[in-house]
Amino acid sequence: MDESKTIEAEGTVTISGGLHSQQLAQKEYDRFLKAERKTTHQVWLTQAAILLLFLALWEVAGRNQWIDALLFSFPSRIGALLYSKWVDGTLLIHVGVTLWETVVGFLLGTLVGTAVATMLWWSPFLSKVLDPYIVVLNSLPKVALGPLFIVALGPGVLSIIATTLSITVIITILTVYGSFKEVDANYTKVIRIFGGSKSTVFQKVILPASYPTIVSTLKVNVGLSWVGVIVGEFLVSKEGLGYLIIYGFQVFNFTLVIGSVLLIAVAATVMYQAVAYLEGKLIGNKRN
C-alpha cells in the first residue's frame, strides 16, 4: 500500500510539474506576442510620422517658394485638384480603367507564366528546346515591343494588356520553373516508391514546396504589371492614369502629373498588401 501511494504521489507531482511548465510556456508566448504587437505599432507610428513630416515639409516648401511649385506642386494643391476630378466623376473613370487593366495583366501574367513553367517541368525535352528562346525573350527590352503590339492588336486595351504580359510572363516562367527544379529530389523519390504518378508528385510535392516562390513572384508582378499598364497607356490610351500623366505633361499641369503618380503609388501599395495577406494565409497555413 505504501509503494502504491508513493507511485500515485509521484504521478501527481509529475502532472503538476507538467501543467506548471505549460503555464510558464504560455506566459512566455503571450509576452512574446505582446512584444511583437508593440513593435508593429511602433513601426506603423514611425512610418506615419515620417510620411506626415514629409508632406508637411513639402507643403511648407511649396507655399514659401523654397521649391518650384509649378514643377513640384504641394499636397494641398494636389488634393484640391484630385477632389475636383472626383466630384466631376472623371477621376473614378481613369482609376477604374487603369486598375482593371493592371489586375487583368497581373493575374494573366502570373497564371500563364506558372502554366508554362509547369509544362517545362513536366517535359524536360520541351525545357531544353525552349530554354534559349526564353533567355532571348528575357533579354529583350519589353517596352520597345509596345508599338508592335499596337500594330498587331490595335490601339486599345488588348495592346496594353499584351505589353503588361510581355513584362510579367517571362519573369514568372524563369522564377517559378527555377523553384520547381530546386525542390528536394528525395521527396519525389518517396512518392515514386509508393507508386505515385508524375501528376501526384507535382500536386503533393512540387507545387506546395513552391508556394513561397510563387507568392514572391506575385509581389514582383505587382510592380511589373503597373509598369506595363502605364507604359501601354502612354502609347495608346485615352483613359487611365497613364493618360492623365501624358496629358498633364502636354498642358504643363504638373500637379495633375504628380497627383496621378501618387494615386498609382497608393493603388500599387494596396495590391502589394493584398498579396502579402495572401502570403500570410498560404505560407502560414502551410507552416501550421
C-alpha positions as CSV (number, residue, x, y, z in Angstrom):
1,M,0.0,0.0,0.0
2,D,2.8,2.4,0.9
3,E,4.5,1.7,-2.5
4,S,1.3,2.4,-4.5
5,K,0.7,5.6,-2.5
6,T,4.3,6.7,-3.4
7,I,3.8,6.0,-7.1
8,E,0.5,7.9,-7.0
9,A,2.1,10.9,-5.3
10,E,5.0,10.9,-7.8
11,G,2.5,10.8,-10.7
12,T,0.6,13.7,-9.2
13,V,3.8,15.7,-8.8
14,T,4.7,14.9,-12.4
15,I,1.3,16.1,-13.7
16,S,1.5,19.2,-11.6
17,G,5.0,19.9,-12.9
18,G,3.9,19.4,-16.5
19,L,1.0,21.8,-16.0
20,H,3.2,24.4,-14.4
21,S,5.7,24.1,-17.4
22,Q,2.8,24.6,-19.8
23,Q,1.6,27.6,-18.0
24,L,5.1,29.2,-18.0
25,A,5.4,28.4,-21.7
26,Q,2.0,30.0,-22.4
27,K,3.0,33.1,-20.4
28,E,6.3,33.4,-22.3
29,Y,4.4,33.1,-25.6
30,D,1.9,35.7,-24.6
31,R,4.7,38.1,-23.6
32,F,6.4,37.4,-27.0
33,L,3.1,38.2,-28.9
34,K,2.6,41.4,-26.8
35,A,6.2,42.5,-27.6
36,E,5.6,41.8,-31.3
37,R,2.4,43.8,-31.4
38,K,4.1,46.6,-29.6
39,T,7.0,46.6,-32.1
40,T,4.5,46.5,-35.0
41,H,2.6,49.5,-33.6
42,Q,5.8,51.4,-33.1
43,V,6.8,50.7,-36.7
44,W,3.4,51.9,-38.0
45,L,3.6,55.1,-35.9
46,T,7.1,55.8,-37.1
47,Q,6.2,55.3,-40.7
48,A,3.1,57.5,-40.3
49,A,5.2,60.2,-38.6
50,I,7.8,60.1,-41.4
51,L,5.1,60.4,-44.1
52,L,3.3,63.3,-42.3
53,L,6.6,65.1,-41.8
54,F,7.5,64.7,-45.4
55,L,4.1,66.0,-46.5
56,A,4.3,69.0,-44.1
57,L,7.8,70.0,-45.3
58,W,6.6,69.6,-48.9
59,E,3.6,71.8,-48.2
60,V,5.7,74.5,-46.5
61,A,8.4,74.4,-49.2
62,G,5.8,74.8,-51.9
63,R,3.9,77.6,-50.3
64,N,7.0,79.6,-49.4
65,Q,8.6,79.1,-52.9
66,W,11.5,77.1,-51.5
67,I,10.9,74.7,-54.4
68,D,9.4,75.4,-57.8
69,A,5.7,75.0,-57.1
70,L,4.9,74.9,-60.8
71,L,7.0,71.7,-61.2
72,F,6.7,70.0,-57.8
73,S,3.4,71.5,-56.6
74,F,2.4,70.7,-53.0
75,P,0.0,68.4,-51.2
76,S,-3.0,70.8,-50.7
77,R,-2.9,71.8,-54.3
78,I,-2.7,68.2,-55.4
79,G,-5.6,67.2,-53.1
80,A,-7.8,70.1,-54.4
81,L,-7.2,69.0,-58.0
82,L,-7.9,65.3,-57.3
83,Y,-11.0,66.3,-55.3
84,S,-12.3,68.4,-58.2
85,K,-11.8,65.5,-60.6
86,W,-13.5,63.1,-58.1
87,V,-16.5,65.4,-57.9
88,D,-16.9,65.7,-61.6
89,G,-16.6,61.9,-61.9
90,T,-13.6,61.7,-64.2
91,L,-11.1,60.6,-61.6
92,L,-13.0,57.4,-60.8
93,I,-13.2,56.5,-64.5
94,H,-9.4,56.9,-65.0
95,V,-8.5,55.0,-61.8
96,G,-11.0,52.2,-62.7
97,V,-9.6,51.7,-66.2
98,T,-6.0,51.5,-65.0
99,L,-6.8,49.3,-62.1
100,W,-8.9,46.9,-64.2
101,E,-6.1,46.6,-66.8
102,T,-3.5,46.1,-64.1
103,V,-5.4,43.4,-62.3
104,V,-6.1,41.5,-65.6
105,G,-2.4,41.8,-66.7
106,F,-1.2,40.8,-63.2
107,L,-3.5,37.7,-63.0
108,L,-2.9,36.6,-66.6
109,G,0.8,37.1,-66.3
110,T,1.1,35.0,-63.2
111,L,-1.3,32.3,-64.4
112,V,0.3,32.0,-67.9
113,G,3.8,32.1,-66.5
114,T,3.1,29.4,-63.9
115,A,1.4,27.2,-66.5
116,V,4.3,27.5,-68.9
117,A,6.7,26.7,-66.0
118,T,4.6,23.6,-65.2
119,M,4.9,22.5,-68.9
120,L,8.7,22.9,-68.8
121,W,9.0,20.9,-65.6
122,W,6.7,18.2,-67.0
123,S,8.7,17.8,-70.2
124,P,12.5,18.1,-69.8
125,F,12.8,17.8,-73.6
126,L,10.5,20.8,-74.1
127,S,12.5,22.7,-71.5
128,K,15.8,22.1,-73.4
129,V,14.2,23.2,-76.7
130,L,12.7,26.4,-75.3
131,D,15.5,27.4,-73.0
132,P,17.4,29.6,-75.5
133,Y,14.2,31.3,-76.7
134,I,13.2,32.1,-73.1
135,V,16.6,33.6,-72.5
136,V,16.4,35.8,-75.6
137,L,12.9,36.9,-74.8
138,N,14.0,37.8,-71.2
139,S,16.8,40.0,-72.6
140,L,14.6,41.9,-75.0
141,P,13.6,45.5,-74.0
142,K,9.9,44.7,-73.4
143,V,8.8,48.3,-73.6
144,A,10.2,48.5,-77.1
145,L,7.6,45.9,-78.2
146,G,4.7,48.3,-77.4
147,P,4.5,49.8,-80.9
148,L,4.5,46.2,-82.4
149,F,1.6,45.3,-80.1
150,I,-0.3,48.4,-81.2
151,V,0.0,47.5,-84.9
152,A,-0.9,43.8,-84.3
153,L,-3.7,44.2,-81.8
154,G,-4.9,47.7,-82.4
155,P,-4.7,50.9,-80.2
156,G,-6.8,49.6,-77.3
157,V,-7.0,47.5,-74.2
158,L,-5.5,44.4,-75.8
159,S,-2.3,46.1,-76.7
160,I,-1.9,47.5,-73.2
161,I,-2.5,44.1,-71.6
162,A,-0.1,42.5,-74.1
163,T,2.6,45.0,-73.1
164,T,2.0,44.0,-69.5
165,L,2.2,40.3,-70.2
166,S,5.4,40.7,-72.1
167,I,6.9,42.0,-68.9
168,T,5.4,39.7,-66.3
169,V,5.2,36.3,-68.1
170,I,8.9,35.7,-68.7
171,I,9.9,36.7,-65.2
172,T,7.2,34.4,-63.8
173,I,8.4,31.5,-66.0
174,L,12.0,31.8,-65.0
175,T,11.4,32.2,-61.3
176,V,8.7,29.5,-60.9
177,Y,10.5,27.0,-63.1
178,G,13.7,27.6,-61.2
179,S,11.8,26.9,-57.9
180,F,10.3,23.7,-59.4
181,K,13.8,22.4,-60.2
182,E,15.2,23.2,-56.8
183,V,12.7,21.0,-54.8
184,D,14.5,18.2,-52.9
185,A,14.6,15.2,-55.2
186,N,14.2,12.9,-52.2
187,Y,10.6,13.9,-51.7
188,T,9.9,13.0,-55.3
189,K,11.6,9.6,-54.8
190,V,9.3,8.8,-51.8
191,I,6.2,9.5,-53.8
192,R,7.6,7.4,-56.7
193,I,8.4,4.5,-54.4
194,F,4.8,4.3,-53.2
195,G,3.6,4.2,-56.7
196,G,2.7,7.9,-57.2
197,S,2.4,9.3,-60.7
198,K,4.1,12.4,-62.1
199,S,0.8,14.2,-61.5
200,T,0.8,13.2,-57.9
201,V,4.4,14.3,-57.5
202,F,3.5,17.7,-58.8
203,Q,0.4,18.1,-56.7
204,K,1.8,16.8,-53.5
205,V,5.4,17.9,-53.6
206,I,6.5,20.3,-56.3
207,L,3.6,22.8,-56.2
208,P,3.3,23.0,-52.4
209,A,7.1,23.4,-52.0
210,S,7.0,26.3,-54.5
211,Y,4.3,28.3,-52.7
212,P,6.8,30.8,-51.2
213,T,8.4,31.4,-54.6
214,I,5.0,31.8,-56.4
215,V,3.9,34.3,-53.8
216,S,7.2,36.2,-54.1
217,T,6.7,36.3,-57.8
218,L,3.2,37.8,-57.2
219,K,4.8,40.6,-55.2
220,V,7.3,41.3,-58.1
221,N,4.5,41.1,-60.6
222,V,2.5,43.8,-58.8
223,G,5.2,46.4,-59.7
224,L,5.8,45.0,-63.2
225,S,2.1,45.0,-64.0
226,W,1.8,48.7,-63.1
227,V,4.9,49.4,-65.3
228,G,3.4,47.6,-68.2
229,V,0.0,49.2,-68.0
230,I,1.3,52.7,-67.5
231,V,3.7,52.3,-70.5
232,G,0.9,50.9,-72.6
233,E,-1.4,53.9,-71.6
234,F,1.4,56.3,-72.5
235,L,1.3,54.9,-76.0
236,V,-2.4,54.4,-76.9
237,S,-4.9,55.0,-74.1
238,K,-7.4,57.9,-73.9
239,E,-8.3,56.9,-70.4
240,G,-6.4,55.9,-67.3
241,L,-3.8,57.3,-65.0
242,G,-1.1,56.9,-67.7
243,Y,-3.1,59.0,-70.0
244,L,-3.5,61.7,-67.3
245,I,0.3,61.7,-66.8
246,I,0.9,62.3,-70.5
247,Y,-1.9,64.8,-70.7
248,G,-0.5,66.7,-67.7
249,F,2.9,66.9,-69.4
250,Q,1.4,68.2,-72.6
251,V,-0.5,71.0,-70.9
252,F,2.2,71.7,-68.3
253,N,-0.1,70.7,-65.5
254,F,2.5,69.1,-63.3
255,T,0.1,69.0,-60.3
256,L,-2.0,66.5,-62.3
257,V,1.1,64.5,-63.2
258,I,2.3,64.2,-59.5
259,G,-1.3,63.5,-58.4
260,S,-1.6,60.7,-60.9
261,V,1.7,59.3,-59.8
262,L,0.6,59.4,-56.1
263,L,-2.6,57.5,-57.0
264,I,-0.5,54.9,-58.8
265,A,1.7,54.5,-55.7
266,V,-1.4,54.1,-53.4
267,A,-3.1,51.6,-55.7
268,A,0.2,49.6,-56.1
269,T,0.6,49.6,-52.3
270,V,-2.9,48.2,-51.8
271,M,-2.3,45.5,-54.3
272,Y,1.0,44.6,-52.6
273,Q,-0.7,44.4,-49.2
274,A,-3.3,42.1,-50.7
275,V,-0.6,39.8,-51.9
276,A,1.1,40.0,-48.6
277,Y,-2.2,39.0,-46.9
278,L,-2.4,36.0,-49.3
279,E,1.1,35.1,-48.4
280,G,0.2,35.0,-44.7
281,K,-2.7,32.7,-45.5
282,L,-0.8,30.3,-47.8
283,I,2.6,30.2,-46.1
284,G,1.2,30.5,-42.6
285,N,-1.3,27.6,-43.1
286,K,1.5,25.5,-44.7
287,R,3.7,26.0,-41.7
288,N,1.0,25.3,-39.3
